C-alpha cells in the first residue's frame, strides 16, 4: 500500500486507488481516492449552553453597550485628530461598538466566556 502523502512529497502528482497506484511526474495537485488515506477536517459541535449564554448577552447587553459607546465614540473620534491622547479612548469605544459582532461570532462558535 502506497501512502499518498509520501508520494506528494517526492513527486508532483499521484493517483491512489486502493492498493494499485500510478505515479506521474506532472505539476498537478494530488488526487487520492483511497478513503482510508484521506484526511478530513474534524468538525466539532459547539456547546449549546454557551450558545444560549451568548444569545442572552447579545440580546440583552450588547446592544445597550454598543449604543452607549457609539454616542461617545462619535464625539471622541471627532476630536482625536486634534488631541492625540484621545486615540486610545476612541479605540476602546470602538471595541464597545463592535461588541454585538463579538457576541454573535462567539455565539455561532460556541466559545467559552471565561
MOPAC internal coordinates of N, CA, C and O (Angstrom, degrees):
PM7 1SCF
backbone

  N    0.0000 0     0.00 0     0.00 0    0    0    0
  C    1.4559 1     0.00 0     0.00 0    1    0    0
  C    1.5151 1   108.73 1     0.00 0    2    1    0
  O    1.2310 1   120.12 1   -50.71 1    3    2    1
  N    1.2900 1   117.37 1   129.29 1    3    2    1
  C    1.4522 1   122.82 1  -178.25 1    5    3    2
  C    1.5172 1   108.69 1   -99.77 1    6    5    3
  O    1.2310 1   121.00 1   -48.25 1    7    6    5
  N    1.3057 1   115.68 1   131.75 1    7    6    5
  C    1.4490 1   121.09 1   178.85 1    9    7    6
  C    1.5223 1   108.79 1   -82.59 1   10    9    7
  O    1.2310 1   119.80 1   -56.29 1   11   10    9
  N    1.3185 1   117.98 1   123.71 1   11   10    9
  C    1.4646 1   121.65 1  -178.14 1   13   11   10
  C    1.5219 1   111.47 1   -65.19 1   14   13   11
  O    1.2310 1   120.08 1   149.59 1   15   14   13
  N    1.3301 1   117.45 1   -30.41 1   15   14   13
  C    1.4565 1   119.39 1   179.11 1   17   15   14
  C    1.5231 1   110.95 1   -65.96 1   18   17   15
  O    1.2310 1   119.70 1   142.15 1   19   18   17
  N    1.3375 1   118.18 1   -37.85 1   19   18   17
  C    1.4596 1   120.65 1   177.18 1   21   19   18
  C    1.5178 1   110.63 1   -67.42 1   22   21   19
  O    1.2310 1   120.28 1   140.05 1   23   22   21
  N    1.3276 1   117.08 1   -39.95 1   23   22   21
  C    1.4611 1   119.99 1   177.78 1   25   23   22
  C    1.5170 1   111.35 1   -64.06 1   26   25   23
  O    1.2310 1   120.48 1   144.47 1   27   26   25
  N    1.3125 1   116.69 1   -35.53 1   27   26   25
  C    1.4517 1   121.01 1  -179.92 1   29   27   26
  C    1.5222 1   110.82 1   -61.95 1   30   29   27
  O    1.2310 1   120.27 1   145.18 1   31   30   29
  N    1.3216 1   117.08 1   -34.82 1   31   30   29
  C    1.4556 1   120.34 1  -177.30 1   33   31   30
  C    1.5244 1   112.39 1   -74.57 1   34   33   31
  O    1.2310 1   119.71 1   143.86 1   35   34   33
  N    1.3250 1   118.17 1   -36.14 1   35   34   33
  C    1.4514 1   120.92 1  -171.51 1   37   35   34
  C    1.5209 1   114.15 1   -97.18 1   38   37   35
  O    1.2310 1   119.83 1   153.27 1   39   38   37
  N    1.3106 1   117.94 1   -26.73 1   39   38   37
  C    1.4625 1   120.47 1   179.48 1   41   39   38
  C    1.5128 1   108.57 1  -128.56 1   42   41   39
  O    1.2310 1   120.86 1   -14.71 1   43   42   41
  N    1.3032 1   115.96 1   165.29 1   43   42   41
  C    1.4546 1   119.86 1  -175.99 1   45   43   42
  C    1.5076 1   114.51 1   -79.83 1   46   45   43
  O    1.2310 1   119.69 1   157.63 1   47   46   45
  N    1.3326 1   118.19 1   -22.37 1   47   46   45
  C    1.4611 1   119.73 1  -171.67 1   49   47   46
  C    1.5153 1   109.02 1  -149.59 1   50   49   47
  O    1.2310 1   120.08 1   -41.36 1   51   50   49
  N    1.3064 1   117.45 1   138.64 1   51   50   49
  C    1.4628 1   120.53 1   174.98 1   53   51   50
  C    1.5119 1   109.57 1  -149.07 1   54   53   51
  O    1.2310 1   120.97 1   -34.05 1   55   54   53
  N    1.3158 1   115.74 1   145.95 1   55   54   53
  C    1.4593 1   122.10 1   174.33 1   57   55   54
  C    1.5171 1   106.23 1  -124.71 1   58   57   55
  O    1.2310 1   120.46 1   -57.88 1   59   58   57
  N    1.3081 1   116.72 1   122.12 1   59   58   57
  C    1.4590 1   121.20 1  -177.96 1   61   59   58
  C    1.5181 1   109.12 1  -112.39 1   62   61   59
  O    1.2310 1   120.18 1   -54.93 1   63   62   61
  N    1.3144 1   117.27 1   125.07 1   63   62   61
  C    1.4584 1   122.93 1   175.89 1   65   63   62
  C    1.5195 1   107.78 1  -124.08 1   66   65   63
  O    1.2310 1   120.20 1   -92.42 1   67   66   65
  N    1.2970 1   117.23 1    87.58 1   67   66   65
  C    1.4581 1   120.70 1  -179.61 1   69   67   66
  C    1.5217 1   111.02 1    62.51 1   70   69   67
  O    1.2310 1   120.04 1    64.00 1   71   70   69
  N    1.3443 1   117.54 1  -116.00 1   71   70   69
  C    1.4583 1   120.34 1  -179.13 1   73   71   70
  C    1.5170 1   112.57 1   -92.83 1   74   73   71
  O    1.2310 1   119.50 1   159.30 1   75   74   73
  N    1.3252 1   118.56 1   -20.70 1   75   74   73
  C    1.4603 1   119.78 1   178.41 1   77   75   74
  C    1.5216 1   108.83 1   -92.59 1   78   77   75
  O    1.2310 1   120.87 1   -31.16 1   79   78   77
  N    1.3071 1   115.95 1   148.84 1   79   78   77
  C    1.4505 1   119.73 1  -178.68 1   81   79   78
  C    1.5199 1   109.95 1  -150.33 1   82   81   79
  O    1.2310 1   121.43 1   -20.69 1   83   82   81
  N    1.3037 1   114.86 1   159.31 1   83   82   81
  C    1.4625 1   121.69 1   175.17 1   85   83   82
  C    1.5159 1   107.45 1  -132.10 1   86   85   83
  O    1.2310 1   120.62 1   -45.80 1   87   86   85
  N    1.3147 1   116.42 1   134.20 1   87   86   85
  C    1.4526 1   120.99 1  -178.32 1   89   87   86
  C    1.5224 1   108.38 1  -118.16 1   90   89   87
  O    1.2310 1   120.84 1   -51.37 1   91   90   89
  N    1.3108 1   115.99 1   128.63 1   91   90   89
  C    1.4554 1   121.85 1   179.42 1   93   91   90
  C    1.5154 1   108.64 1  -126.98 1   94   93   91
  O    1.2310 1   120.16 1   -36.34 1   95   94   93
  N    1.2987 1   117.30 1   143.66 1   95   94   93
  C    1.4609 1   121.23 1   178.71 1   97   95   94
  C    1.5309 1   108.73 1   -91.43 1   98   97   95
  O    1.2310 1   121.27 1  -104.39 1   99   98   97
  N    1.2930 1   115.18 1    75.61 1   99   98   97
  C    1.4609 1   122.30 1   176.56 1  101   99   98
  C    1.5158 1   108.16 1  -122.49 1  102  101   99
  O    1.2310 1   120.19 1   -22.22 1  103  102  101
  N    1.2831 1   117.25 1   157.78 1  103  102  101
  C    1.4601 1   120.17 1   178.67 1  105  103  102
  C    1.5255 1   109.89 1   -95.49 1  106  105  103
  O    1.2310 1   120.49 1  -128.00 1  107  106  105
  N    1.3148 1   116.67 1    52.00 1  107  106  105
  C    1.4537 1   122.43 1   178.88 1  109  107  106
  C    1.5226 1   108.85 1  -109.39 1  110  109  107
  O    1.2310 1   119.88 1   -21.17 1  111  110  109
  N    1.2973 1   117.84 1   158.83 1  111  110  109
  C    1.4676 1   119.47 1   178.11 1  113  111  110
  C    1.5301 1   111.39 1   -66.85 1  114  113  111
  O    1.2310 1   121.41 1   -18.84 1  115  114  113
  N    1.3143 1   114.91 1   161.16 1  115  114  113
  C    1.4624 1   120.95 1  -176.57 1  117  115  114
  C    1.5192 1   109.91 1   -83.94 1  118  117  115
  O    1.2310 1   121.04 1   -43.60 1  119  118  117
  N    1.3112 1   115.62 1   136.40 1  119  118  117
  C    1.4520 1   123.07 1   176.21 1  121  119  118
  C    1.5152 1   107.09 1  -116.81 1  122  121  119
  O    1.2310 1   119.90 1   -69.88 1  123  122  121
  N    1.3058 1   117.79 1   110.12 1  123  122  121
  C    1.4497 1   122.00 1  -178.75 1  125  123  122
  C    1.5186 1   107.52 1  -114.27 1  126  125  123
  O    1.2310 1   120.64 1   -67.46 1  127  126  125
  N    1.3319 1   116.38 1   112.54 1  127  126  125
  C    1.4552 1   120.96 1  -174.48 1  129  127  126
  C    1.5165 1   113.55 1  -100.32 1  130  129  127
  O    1.2310 1   120.03 1  -176.44 1  131  130  129
  N    1.3052 1   117.54 1     3.56 1  131  130  129
  C    1.4512 1   120.86 1   177.04 1  133  131  130
  C    1.5243 1   107.58 1   -83.49 1  134  133  131
  O    1.2310 1   120.52 1   -62.19 1  135  134  133
  N    1.3017 1   116.60 1   117.81 1  135  134  133
  C    1.4609 1   120.21 1  -173.78 1  137  135  134
  C    1.5241 1   112.59 1   -66.76 1  138  137  135
  O    1.2310 1   119.75 1   153.79 1  139  138  137
  N    1.3148 1   118.08 1   -26.21 1  139  138  137
  C    1.4560 1   119.17 1  -179.79 1  141  139  138
  C    1.5195 1   111.80 1   -74.10 1  142  141  139
  O    1.2310 1   119.41 1   159.26 1  143  142  141
  N    1.3307 1   118.72 1   -20.74 1  143  142  141
  C    1.4520 1   121.56 1  -178.37 1  145  143  142
  C    1.5208 1   113.06 1   -98.44 1  146  145  143
  O    1.2310 1   119.80 1   167.51 1  147  146  145
  N    1.3038 1   117.98 1   -12.49 1  147  146  145
  C    1.4497 1   119.77 1  -179.77 1  149  147  146
  C    1.5191 1   109.56 1   -74.58 1  150  149  147
  O    1.2310 1   121.63 1   -38.18 1  151  150  149
  N    1.3003 1   114.49 1   141.82 1  151  150  149
  C    1.4527 1   119.35 1   176.05 1  153  151  150
  C    1.5131 1   108.34 1  -105.26 1  154  153  151
  O    1.2310 1   120.44 1   -54.74 1  155  154  153
  N    1.3023 1   116.76 1   125.26 1  155  154  153
  C    1.4505 1   121.82 1   178.28 1  157  155  154
  C    1.5138 1   108.13 1  -110.41 1  158  157  155
  O    1.2310 1   119.96 1   -36.21 1  159  158  157
  N    1.3207 1   117.69 1   143.79 1  159  158  157
  C    1.4609 1   119.07 1   178.31 1  161  159  158
  C    1.5249 1   110.18 1   -67.56 1  162  161  159
  O    1.2310 1   121.23 1   -39.30 1  163  162  161
  N    1.3092 1   115.25 1   140.70 1  163  162  161
  C    1.4609 1   120.50 1   179.60 1  165  163  162
  C    1.5170 1   108.65 1   -85.63 1  166  165  163
  O    1.2310 1   120.90 1   -59.27 1  167  166  165
  N    1.3026 1   115.88 1   120.73 1  167  166  165
  C    1.4503 1   121.74 1   179.21 1  169  167  166
  C    1.5182 1   107.35 1  -103.66 1  170  169  167
  O    1.2310 1   121.03 1   -57.10 1  171  170  169
  N    1.3188 1   115.64 1   122.90 1  171  170  169
  C    1.4521 1   120.22 1  -179.70 1  173  171  170
  C    1.5228 1   109.22 1  -106.82 1  174  173  171
  O    1.2310 1   121.50 1   -33.26 1  175  174  173
  N    1.2925 1   114.74 1   146.74 1  175  174  173
  C    1.4542 1   121.31 1   178.99 1  177  175  174
  C    1.5199 1   109.01 1   -82.89 1  178  177  175
  O    1.2310 1   119.84 1   -53.00 1  179  178  177
  N    1.3378 1   117.91 1   127.00 1  179  178  177
  C    1.4591 1   118.91 1   177.79 1  181  179  178
  C    1.5267 1   110.95 1   -68.84 1  182  181  179
  O    1.2310 1   121.51 1   -22.76 1  183  182  181
  N    1.3087 1   114.72 1   157.24 1  183  182  181
  C    1.4499 1   121.23 1  -179.63 1  185  183  182
  C    1.5342 1   109.86 1   -70.42 1  186  185  183
  O    1.2310 1   119.34 1   -56.72 1  187  186  185
  N    1.3259 1   118.87 1   123.28 1  187  186  185
  C    1.4739 1   120.48 1  -177.59 1  189  187  186
  C    1.5245 1   113.28 1   -67.06 1  190  189  187
  O    1.2310 1   119.61 1   156.57 1  191  190  189
  N    1.3332 1   118.35 1   -23.43 1  191  190  189
  C    1.4626 1   119.64 1   178.17 1  193  191  190
  C    1.5269 1   110.76 1   -68.87 1  194  193  191
  O    1.2310 1   120.10 1   142.15 1  195  194  193
  N    1.3319 1   117.42 1   -37.85 1  195  194  193
  C    1.4630 1   119.87 1   176.49 1  197  195  194
  C    1.5251 1   110.46 1   -69.12 1  198  197  195
  O    1.2310 1   120.54 1   147.39 1  199  198  197
  N    1.3136 1   116.57 1   -32.61 1  199  198  197
  C    1.4640 1   119.83 1   175.88 1  201  199  198
  C    1.5251 1   110.11 1   -61.11 1  202  201  199
  O    1.2310 1   120.42 1   133.98 1  203  202  201
  N    1.3213 1   116.80 1   -46.02 1  203  202  201
  C    1.4692 1   121.47 1   179.88 1  205  203  202
  C    1.5180 1   110.47 1   -65.28 1  206  205  203
  O    1.2310 1   120.36 1   139.22 1  207  206  205
  N    1.3475 1   116.92 1   -40.78 1  207  206  205
  C    1.4647 1   120.75 1   177.75 1  209  207  206
  C    1.5276 1   110.80 1   -59.13 1  210  209  207
  O    1.2310 1   120.21 1   130.49 1  211  210  209
  N    1.3378 1   117.20 1   -49.51 1  211  210  209
  C    1.4595 1   120.71 1  -178.24 1  213  211  210
  C    1.5271 1   111.42 1   -69.02 1  214  213  211
  O    1.2310 1   120.11 1   149.44 1  215  214  213
  N    1.3284 1   117.39 1   -30.56 1  215  214  213
  C    1.4613 1   119.86 1   175.90 1  217  215  214
  C    1.5162 1   110.73 1   -64.34 1  218  217  215
  O    1.2310 1   120.19 1   137.09 1  219  218  217
  N    1.3292 1   117.24 1   -42.91 1  219  218  217
  C    1.4633 1   120.92 1   178.57 1  221  219  218
  C    1.5203 1   111.51 1   -66.76 1  222  221  219
  O    1.2310 1   120.32 1   138.29 1  223  222  221
  N    1.3245 1   116.99 1   -41.71 1  223  222  221
  C    1.4702 1   120.15 1   177.14 1  225  223  222
  C    1.5170 1   109.82 1   -64.17 1  226  225  223
  O    1.2310 1   120.67 1   137.86 1  227  226  225
  N    1.3166 1   116.32 1   -42.14 1  227  226  225
  C    1.4626 1   120.93 1   179.26 1  229  227  226
  C    1.5242 1   111.10 1   -60.92 1  230  229  227
  O    1.2310 1   120.78 1   133.83 1  231  230  229
  N    1.3160 1   116.11 1   -46.17 1  231  230  229
  C    1.4529 1   120.20 1  -173.39 1  233  231  230
  C    1.5307 1   112.80 1   -75.77 1  234  233  231
  O    1.2310 1   119.99 1   137.75 1  235  234  233
  N    1.3391 1   117.63 1   -42.25 1  235  234  233
  C    1.4633 1   120.01 1  -171.29 1  237  235  234
  C    1.5279 1   114.61 1   -99.52 1  238  237  235
  O    1.2310 1   119.09 1   158.50 1  239  238  237
  N    1.3252 1   119.34 1   -21.50 1  239  238  237
  C    1.4628 1   120.40 1  -173.77 1  241  239  238
  C    1.5197 1   112.69 1  -116.41 1  242  241  239
  O    1.2310 1   120.13 1   134.97 1  243  242  241
  N    1.3287 1   117.35 1   -45.03 1  243  242  241
  C    1.4634 1   119.73 1  -167.97 1  245  243  242
  C    1.5287 1   113.41 1   -64.48 1  246  245  243
  O    1.2310 1   119.45 1   144.27 1  247  246  245
  N    1.3035 1   118.66 1   -35.73 1  247  246  245
  C    1.4567 1   119.98 1  -179.27 1  249  247  246
  C    1.5231 1   111.58 1   -69.38 1  250  249  247
  O    1.2310 1   120.47 1   142.12 1  251  250  249
  N    1.3351 1   116.70 1   -37.88 1  251  250  249
  C    1.4580 1   119.32 1   177.78 1  253  251  250
  C    1.5218 1   111.12 1   -66.55 1  254  253  251
  O    1.2310 1   120.73 1   139.25 1  255  254  253
  N    1.3293 1   116.22 1   -40.75 1  255  254  253
  C    1.4623 1   120.14 1   176.91 1  257  255  254
  C    1.5231 1   109.98 1   -63.30 1  258  257  255
  O    1.2310 1   120.29 1   136.32 1  259  258  257
  N    1.3286 1   117.04 1   -43.68 1  259  258  257
  C    1.4615 1   121.03 1  -178.23 1  261  259  258
  C    1.5328 1   111.68 1   -64.97 1  262  261  259
  O    1.2310 1   119.74 1   137.28 1  263  262  261
  N    1.3334 1   118.10 1   -42.72 1  263  262  261
  C    1.4610 1   120.27 1   179.21 1  265  263  262
  C    1.5243 1   111.34 1   -65.43 1  266  265  263
  O    1.2310 1   120.71 1   138.21 1  267  266  265
  N    1.3292 1   116.24 1   -41.79 1  267  266  265
  C    1.4577 1   120.85 1   179.13 1  269  267  266
  C    1.5275 1   110.63 1   -62.71 1  270  269  267
  O    1.2310 1   120.69 1   132.62 1  271  270  269
  N    1.3223 1   116.29 1   -47.38 1  271  270  269
  C    1.4685 1   120.55 1  -178.27 1  273  271  270
  C    1.5273 1   111.73 1   -69.59 1  274  273  271
  O    1.2310 1   119.92 1   147.25 1  275  274  273
  N    1.3268 1   117.76 1   -32.75 1  275  274  273
  C    1.4595 1   120.80 1  -178.55 1  277  275  274
  C    1.5211 1   111.32 1   -65.12 1  278  277  275
  O    1.2310 1   120.50 1   139.54 1  279  278  277
  N    1.3189 1   116.64 1   -40.46 1  279  278  277
  C    1.4666 1   119.96 1   179.72 1  281  279  278
  C    1.5275 1   110.77 1   -60.41 1  282  281  279
  O    1.2310 1   120.86 1   130.68 1  283  282  281
  N    1.3339 1   115.95 1   -49.32 1  283  282  281
  C    1.4600 1   119.46 1  -178.77 1  285  283  282
  C    1.5317 1   111.94 1   -74.26 1  286  285  283
  O    1.2310 1   120.15 1   150.65 1  287  286  285
  N    1.3229 1   117.32 1   -29.35 1  287  286  285
  C    1.4663 1   120.52 1   179.19 1  289  287  286
  C    1.5297 1   111.02 1   -63.08 1  290  289  287
  O    1.2310 1   120.38 1   139.96 1  291  290  289
  N    1.3061 1   116.88 1   -40.04 1  291  290  289
  C    1.4606 1   120.53 1   179.86 1  293  291  290
  C    1.5268 1   110.49 1   -61.68 1  294  293  291
  O    1.2310 1   120.08 1   134.83 1  295  294  293
  N    1.3365 1   117.45 1   -45.17 1  295  294  293
  C    1.4668 1   120.69 1  -179.40 1  297  295  294
  C    1.5264 1   112.01 1   -69.84 1  298  297  295
  O    1.2310 1   120.34 1   135.39 1  299  298  297
  N    1.3113 1   116.96 1   -44.61 1  299  298  297
  C    1.4631 1   120.29 1  -177.59 1  301  299  298
  C    1.5216 1   110.71 1   -67.87 1  302  301  299
  O    1.2310 1   120.15 1   139.03 1  303  302  301
  N    1.3307 1   117.32 1   -40.97 1  303  302  301
  C    1.4620 1   120.45 1  -178.19 1  305  303  302
  C    1.5283 1   111.28 1   -67.75 1  306  305  303
  O    1.2310 1   120.15 1   149.14 1  307  306  305
  N    1.3255 1   117.33 1   -30.86 1  307  306  305
  C    1.4607 1   120.50 1   177.71 1  309  307  306
  C    1.5283 1   111.23 1   -65.03 1  310  309  307
  O    1.2310 1   120.46 1   144.72 1  311  310  309
  N    1.3252 1   116.72 1   -35.28 1  311  310  309
  C    1.4580 1   120.24 1  -179.37 1  313  311  310
  C    1.5285 1   113.41 1   -95.31 1  314  313  311
  O    1.2310 1   119.76 1   177.36 1  315  314  313
  N    1.3302 1   118.06 1    -2.64 1  315  314  313
  C    1.4716 1   121.03 1  -178.42 1  317  315  314
  C    1.5226 1   111.59 1   -67.73 1  318  317  315
  O    1.2310 1   119.68 1   153.10 1  319  318  317
  N    1.3210 1   118.22 1   -26.90 1  319  318  317
  C    1.4681 1   119.41 1   177.72 1  321  319  318
  C    1.5258 1   111.09 1   -71.17 1  322  321  319
  O    1.2310 1   120.13 1   150.31 1  323  322  321
  N    1.3319 1   117.36 1   -29.69 1  323  322  321
  C    1.4719 1   121.18 1   178.31 1  325  323  322
  C    1.5183 1   112.11 1   -85.28 1  326  325  323
  O    1.2310 1   120.82 1   143.89 1  327  326  325
  N    1.3120 1   116.05 1   -36.11 1  327  326  325
  C    1.4699 1   121.66 1  -177.55 1  329  327  326
  C    1.5232 1   107.64 1  -119.87 1  330  329  327
  O    1.2310 1   119.58 1   -80.34 1  331  330  329
  N    1.3353 1   118.41 1    99.66 1  331  330  329
  C    1.4750 1   120.75 1  -176.15 1  333  331  330
  C    1.5297 1   114.58 1   -61.94 1  334  333  331
  O    1.2310 1   119.83 1   158.37 1  335  334  333
  N    1.3215 1   117.94 1   -21.63 1  335  334  333
  C    1.4628 1   120.19 1   179.76 1  337  335  334
  C    1.5286 1   111.82 1   -67.49 1  338  337  335
  O    1.2310 1   119.89 1   160.69 1  339  338  337
  N    1.3145 1   117.81 1   -19.31 1  339  338  337
  C    1.4713 1   121.12 1  -179.89 1  341  339  338
  C    1.5253 1   112.79 1   -80.73 1  342  341  339
  O    1.2310 1   119.65 1   172.88 1  343  342  341
  N    1.3258 1   118.27 1    -7.12 1  343  342  341
  C    1.4627 1   120.98 1  -178.45 1  345  343  342
  C    1.5241 1   111.42 1   -63.69 1  346  345  343
  O    1.2310 1   119.99 1   138.91 1  347  346  345
  N    1.3255 1   117.63 1   -41.09 1  347  346  345
  C    1.4701 1   120.99 1   178.35 1  349  347  346
  C    1.5206 1   112.10 1   -64.58 1  350  349  347
  O    1.2310 1   120.91 1   140.14 1  351  350  349
  N    1.3330 1   115.87 1   -39.86 1  351  350  349
  C    1.4651 1   120.01 1   178.10 1  353  351  350
  C    1.5251 1   109.96 1   -66.86 1  354  353  351
  O    1.2310 1   120.58 1   140.83 1  355  354  353
  N    1.3305 1   116.50 1   -39.17 1  355  354  353
  C    1.4640 1   120.07 1   178.61 1  357  355  354
  C    1.5255 1   110.85 1   -63.98 1  358  357  355
  O    1.2310 1   119.89 1   143.11 1  359  358  357
  N    1.3268 1   117.82 1   -36.89 1  359  358  357
  C    1.4693 1   120.54 1   177.99 1  361  359  358
  C    1.5263 1   111.74 1   -65.56 1  362  361  359
  O    1.2310 1   120.51 1   140.58 1  363  362  361
  N    1.3318 1   116.64 1   -39.42 1  363  362  361
  C    1.4701 1   120.25 1   178.06 1  365  363  362
  C    1.5302 1   110.36 1   -66.44 1  366  365  363
  O    1.2310 1   120.58 1   138.38 1  367  366  365
  N    1.3281 1   116.51 1   -41.62 1  367  366  365
  C    1.4646 1   119.74 1   178.18 1  369  367  366
  C    1.5256 1   111.23 1   -66.34 1  370  369  367
  O    1.2310 1   120.11 1   145.72 1  371  370  369
  N    1.3162 1   117.39 1   -34.28 1  371  370  369
  C    1.4686 1   120.13 1   177.04 1  373  371  370
  C    1.5281 1   110.86 1   -64.78 1  374  373  371
  O    1.2310 1   120.25 1   141.98 1  375  374  373
  N    1.3163 1   117.12 1   -38.02 1  375  374  373
  C    1.4674 1   119.33 1   175.37 1  377  375  374
  C    1.5234 1   110.90 1   -63.28 1  378  377  375
  O    1.2310 1   120.04 1   144.75 1  379  378  377
  N    1.3257 1   117.53 1   -35.25 1  379  378  377
  C    1.4579 1   120.72 1   175.43 1  381  379  378
  C    1.5170 1   112.12 1   -66.40 1  382  381  379
  O    1.2310 1   120.42 1   142.84 1  383  382  381
  N    1.3384 1   116.79 1   -37.16 1  383  382  381
  C    1.4623 1   120.52 1   177.10 1  385  383  382
  C    1.5258 1   110.18 1   -66.52 1  386  385  383
  O    1.2310 1   120.33 1   145.28 1  387  386  385
  N    1.3197 1   116.98 1   -34.72 1  387  386  385
  C    1.4661 1   121.78 1  -179.36 1  389  387  386
  C    1.5255 1   112.86 1   -85.98 1  390  389  387
  O    1.2310 1   119.21 1  -175.25 1  391  390  389
  N    1.3062 1   119.11 1     4.75 1  391  390  389
  C    1.4651 1   122.50 1  -178.23 1  393  391  390
  C    1.5378 1   113.29 1   -60.67 1  394  393  391
  O    1.2310 1   118.00 1   141.40 1  395  394  393
  N    1.3350 1   121.41 1   -38.60 1  395  394  393
  C    1.4729 1   118.95 1   175.61 1  397  395  394
  C    1.5246 1   112.87 1   -61.38 1  398  397  395
  O    1.2310 1   119.86 1   143.73 1  399  398  397
  N    1.3253 1   117.87 1   -36.27 1  399  398  397
  C    1.4635 1   120.54 1   176.41 1  401  399  398
  C    1.5267 1   110.38 1   -63.63 1  402  401  399
  O    1.2310 1   120.44 1   136.31 1  403  402  401
  N    1.3360 1   116.76 1   -43.69 1  403  402  401
  C    1.4642 1   120.88 1   178.88 1  405  403  402
  C    1.5293 1   110.44 1   -61.56 1  406  405  403
  O    1.2310 1   120.12 1   137.23 1  407  406  405
  N    1.3236 1   117.37 1   -42.77 1  407  406  405
  C    1.4674 1   120.68 1   179.53 1  409  407  406
  C    1.5219 1   111.01 1   -65.49 1  410  409  407
  O    1.2310 1   120.04 1   137.80 1  411  410  409
  N    1.3205 1   117.52 1   -42.20 1  411  410  409
  C    1.4652 1   120.49 1   179.17 1  413  411  410
  C    1.5193 1   112.08 1   -64.18 1  414  413  411
  O    1.2310 1   120.46 1   138.98 1  415  414  413
  N    1.3142 1   116.72 1   -41.02 1  415  414  413
  C    1.4603 1   120.28 1   178.40 1  417  415  414
  C    1.5175 1   111.45 1   -66.93 1  418  417  415
  O    1.2310 1   120.54 1   137.66 1  419  418  417
  N    1.3283 1   116.57 1   -42.34 1  419  418  417
  C    1.4619 1   120.40 1   177.63 1  421  419  418
  C    1.5179 1   111.25 1   -66.03 1  422  421  419
  O    1.2310 1   120.16 1   146.83 1  423  422  421
  N    1.3182 1   117.30 1   -33.17 1  423  422  421
  C    1.4514 1   121.37 1   178.68 1  425  423  422
  C    1.5190 1   110.52 1   -66.02 1  426  425  423
  O    1.2310 1   120.02 1   135.99 1  427  426  425
  N    1.3212 1   117.57 1   -44.01 1  427  426  425
  C    1.4521 1   120.75 1  -179.41 1  429  427  426
  C    1.5139 1   112.91 1   -70.57 1  430  429  427
  O    1.2310 1   120.13 1   148.43 1  431  430  429
  N    1.3430 1   117.36 1   -31.57 1  431  430  429
  C    1.4587 1   121.17 1   179.23 1  433  431  430
  C    1.5242 1   112.65 1   -85.41 1  434  433  431
  O    1.2310 1   120.12 1   164.96 1  435  434  433
  N    1.3229 1   117.37 1   -15.04 1  435  434  433
  C    1.4649 1   120.74 1  -177.30 1  437  435  434
  C    1.5119 1   111.79 1    69.30 1  438  437  435
  O    1.2310 1   120.54 1  -146.41 1  439  438  437
  N    1.3055 1   116.58 1    33.59 1  439  438  437
  C    1.4770 1   122.77 1  -177.25 1  441  439  438
  C    1.5155 1   111.15 1   -69.34 1  442  441  439
  O    1.2310 1   120.70 1   -36.65 1  443  442  441
  N    1.3070 1   116.26 1   143.35 1  443  442  441
  C    1.4556 1   121.00 1   177.38 1  445  443  442
  C    1.5150 1   109.41 1   -74.57 1  446  445  443
  O    1.2310 1   120.84 1   -34.50 1  447  446  445
  N    1.3149 1   116.00 1   145.50 1  447  446  445
  C    1.4639 1   120.83 1  -176.87 1  449  447  446
  C    1.5237 1   112.15 1   -83.71 1  450  449  447
  O    1.2310 1   120.58 1   150.34 1  451  450  449
  N    1.3266 1   116.50 1   -29.66 1  451  450  449
  C    1.4677 1   119.33 1  -174.36 1  453  451  450
  C    1.5059 1   110.64 1  -116.59 1  454  453  451
  O    1.2310 1   120.10 1   180.00 1  455  454  453

